[in-house]
Amino acid sequence: MFRDGLTPKLDGKAAWVTGAGGALGREISVAFAREGAELILCDSDKKALDQAAYECAKTARKVVAGVVDITDEALTRSFFDKALEKTRKVDILVNNAGIHLPESNLWETEKADFQRILEVNLLGAWICSKLVIPGMRERKFGRIVNISSALSVVNMAKWGPYTCSKAALNALTRTLAEENKGYNILVNGVEPGMFHSAMHPEVTVPPTRPIPDVMLCATLPPRSINGRFVFQGKDTGW
């Protein structure tokens, strides 16, 4: 099940991965399963979620999966509470769920489209974070990993709502890190780069590339980086 002769990095840990049915979410979940974590997986796409849960179940000690719209706070809380009945805790949260709608100039973007991107990419991460942090503070341990994007700091035409959402997610990351100092809760972001996915079907880079950075942030020892953003093992300087 684990790497020969090595203690699994996430032995005894419970991890919640949002957007687990997507390309990166699935790879994160599988990697965590191989490292000994009990898993809580959610996605809005049942078929994709079922496939991810099936792959994880091959190695994971426990998998709790549910179809959830993370922008619905009541629904997400209900799922979270039921998942805790199985895992008893969440040590690691990976806010991976994210969307991008068809490209358009900002002045031509429909309000509903802009709002939906903000709800999923930003408010969804906030909702999930506010659910796990009380327990993390009580146990004085927590690792939150937010999947950011270089577009949060780089201008790109026709991706306005997405760039705004990721820039705000960066601010959320830094604020949560600051608010939870002293509780051994480390909140960091990963800049995954472009990889093959539904968002970037033309890219040939496999979605496994960001996994080492996600694993790094999920397994940081106390008094490590906090409120920072990682790309290929290095601080982005954002």
C-alpha positions in Angstrom: 0.0 0.0 0.0 2.8 2.4 1.0 6.3 3.2 -0.3 8.5 0.3 0.6 10.3 0.8 3.9 8.9 4.3 4.5 6.3 5.5 7.0 3.4 7.1 5.0 3.5 10.8 5.2 -0.2 11.2 6.1 -0.5 8.2 8.5 -3.3 9.0 11.0 -4.4 12.1 9.2 -7.8 12.8 7.7 -7.9 15.0 4.6 -10.8 16.8 2.8 -10.4 17.5 -0.9 -12.9 19.6 -2.7 -13.3 19.3 -6.5 -12.1 15.7 -6.1 -13.5 14.6 -9.4 -11.5 17.0 -11.5 -8.1 16.2 -13.0 -6.0 17.7 -10.2 -8.5 16.9 -7.4 -8.4 13.2 -8.4 -4.6 13.1 -8.4 -4.4 14.9 -5.0 -6.9 12.4 -3.6 -5.0 9.4 -4.9 -1.7 10.7 -3.7 -3.1 11.3 -0.2 -4.6 7.8 -0.2 -1.3 6.3 -1.0 0.3 8.2 1.9 -2.1 6.8 4.4 -4.8 9.5 4.8 -8.4 8.9 5.5 -10.3 10.8 2.8 -13.3 13.1 2.6 -14.0 13.8 -1.1 -16.6 16.0 -2.6 -17.5 17.3 -6.1 -20.6 18.5 -7.9 -20.1 15.9 -10.7 -21.3 12.5 -9.4 -19.7 10.4 -12.2 -16.3 12.0 -11.8 -16.5 11.8 -8.0 -17.4 8.1 -8.1 -14.4 7.4 -10.3 -12.1 9.3 -8.0 -13.5 7.5 -4.9 -13.1 4.2 -6.7 -9.4 4.9 -7.4 -8.8 6.0 -3.9 -10.5 3.0 -2.3 -7.7 0.8 -3.8 -5.3 2.2 -1.2 -7.1 4.5 1.2 -7.9 3.3 4.7 -11.3 5.1 4.5 -13.1 7.1 1.9 -16.2 9.3 2.5 -17.5 10.8 -0.7 -20.5 13.0 -1.5 -22.0 15.2 -4.2 -21.9 18.7 -2.8 -22.2 22.2 -4.1 -19.7 23.9 -1.8 -21.4 27.3 -2.5 -24.4 26.1 -0.5 -23.3 26.5 3.1 -26.1 24.5 4.7 -25.6 21.6 2.3 -21.8 21.7 2.8 -22.2 21.8 6.6 -24.6 18.8 6.5 -22.1 16.8 4.4 -19.2 17.8 6.6 -21.1 16.8 9.8 -21.9 13.4 8.3 -18.3 12.9 7.2 -17.0 13.6 10.7 -19.1 10.7 12.0 -16.7 8.5 10.0 -13.4 10.3 10.2 -13.9 12.2 13.6 -11.7 15.0 12.4 -10.2 16.9 9.5 -6.4 17.6 9.7 -6.0 18.8 6.1 -8.2 20.7 3.8 -7.4 21.2 0.1 -9.6 23.9 -1.4 -9.2 22.6 -5.0 -12.7 23.2 -6.4 -12.7 25.9 -9.1 -14.4 26.8 -12.4 -13.8 29.1 -15.3 -16.7 30.0 -17.7 -16.4 30.9 -21.4 -13.9 33.7 -22.0 -15.2 37.2 -22.4 -14.2 40.8 -21.8 -15.1 42.1 -18.3 -17.6 44.7 -19.7 -19.3 41.9 -21.6 -19.5 39.4 -18.8 -22.9 38.6 -17.4 -23.3 39.2 -13.7 -24.6 35.7 -13.1 -21.4 34.3 -14.6 -19.1 36.5 -12.6 -21.0 35.8 -9.4 -20.9 32.0 -10.0 -17.1 32.0 -10.4 -16.7 34.0 -7.2 -19.0 31.7 -5.4 -17.1 28.5 -6.3 -13.5 29.8 -6.4 -13.7 32.1 -3.4 -16.8 31.6 -1.2 -16.6 27.8 -1.5 -13.1 27.8 -0.1 -14.2 30.2 2.7 -17.2 28.0 3.6 -15.1 24.8 3.8 -12.3 26.6 5.8 -14.8 28.0 8.4 -16.1 24.5 8.9 -12.7 22.9 9.6 -10.9 25.6 11.5 -12.7 25.3 14.9 -11.7 21.7 15.2 -8.2 22.4 14.0 -7.8 25.2 16.6 -9.1 22.8 19.3 -6.6 20.1 18.4 -3.9 22.7 17.6 -3.2 21.2 14.2 -4.3 22.0 10.7 -3.0 22.4 7.2 -5.1 24.2 4.6 -3.9 24.2 1.0 -5.6 26.6 -1.4 -5.1 26.0 -5.1 -4.3 29.4 -6.6 -3.2 30.5 -10.0 -0.5 32.7 -11.6 -3.5 34.6 -13.1 -4.0 36.0 -9.6 -1.0 38.2 -10.2 -0.6 38.3 -14.0 -3.0 40.2 -16.3 -4.8 38.2 -18.9 -7.5 39.5 -21.1 -10.9 37.8 -21.1 -10.2 35.8 -17.9 -11.3 38.7 -15.6 -13.7 36.9 -13.2 -11.3 34.0 -12.8 -8.3 36.2 -12.1 -10.4 38.3 -9.6 -11.5 35.1 -7.8 -8.0 33.8 -7.5 -6.5 37.1 -6.3 -9.2 37.2 -3.6 -8.4 33.6 -2.8 -4.8 34.7 -2.2 -6.1 37.3 0.2 -8.2 34.7 2.0 -5.1 32.5 2.3 -3.0 35.2 3.9 -5.8 36.4 6.2 -6.6 32.9 7.5 -2.9 32.3 8.1 -2.6 35.5 10.1 -5.8 34.8 12.1 -4.7 31.3 13.1 -1.2 32.0 14.2 -0.4 30.2 17.5 -2.6 27.2 16.8 -0.3 25.3 14.5 -2.6 25.9 11.6 -0.7 26.6 8.4 -2.6 28.1 5.4 -0.7 28.2 2.2 -1.4 28.3 -1.6 -0.1 26.2 -4.5 0.3 27.7 -7.9 -0.2 24.6 -10.0 0.7 25.9 -13.4 -1.1 24.8 -16.5 -1.8 21.1 -16.9 -4.1 18.8 -18.9 -7.7 19.3 -17.6 -11.2 20.2 -18.7 -10.1 23.9 -18.3 -6.9 23.4 -20.4 -7.5 20.3 -22.7 -4.8 21.5 -25.1 -2.1 21.3 -22.5 -0.1 18.0 -22.4 1.5 18.5 -18.9 0.0 15.8 -16.7 -2.1 16.9 -13.7 0.3 15.1 -11.4 2.9 17.9 -11.7 1.6 20.0 -8.8 1.3 17.0 -6.4 4.7 17.5 -4.7 3.8 21.1 -3.9 0.4 20.1 -2.5 2.0 17.3 -0.5 4.7 19.7 0.8 2.0 22.2 2.1 -0.1 19.3 3.6 2.9 17.9 5.6 4.7 21.0 6.8 6.1 20.8 10.3 5.2 23.4 12.9 6.6 27.0 12.4 6.9 26.5 8.7 5.9 28.8 5.9 2.4 30.3 6.4 0.4 32.5 4.2 2.7 31.8 1.3 2.4 30.4 -2.2 4.4 27.6 -3.7 5.4 26.7 -7.2 7.6 23.7 -7.9 9.0 23.7 -4.4 9.8 27.4 -4.2 8.1 30.4 -2.7 6.5 32.5 -5.5 7.2 35.7 -3.7 3.6 36.8 -4.0 
